[in-house]
Amino acid sequence: MAEWVRLCNVEEAPAEGAVCERSAGGRDLCLARIGGELKAVDNLCPHRQGPLSEGWIEGNSVVCPWHSWAFDLTTGDASYPEGERVAAFALRVDGGNVLVDLGS
């Protein structure tokens, strides 16, 4: 069941190819903009809890700044190492606000 929560204003979202940390509903998320679209995944890398929001974008993935684990921003699946993942969240823009679905 969808649980749409305000994440930030559109103006507070990162620029193309950048990431930032935003919080909603008690969760810290890594918010990114790639190909003109906003994407959100859990902010903590499952390896050593590195902050993905301090990482960088490579293709469609965010790379952890601590040990270079990379996570697809749409699915949350890791390209390295294989089999790892972080939660990925649906987003939508409504009236200048970025909303995240924390219920899926």
Secondary structure, 3 states (H helix, E strand, C coil): CCCEEEEEEHHHCCCCCCEEEEEECCEEEEEEEECCEEEEEECECCCCCCEHHHCEEECCEEECCCCCCEEECCCCEEEECCCCECCEECEEEECCEEEEECCC
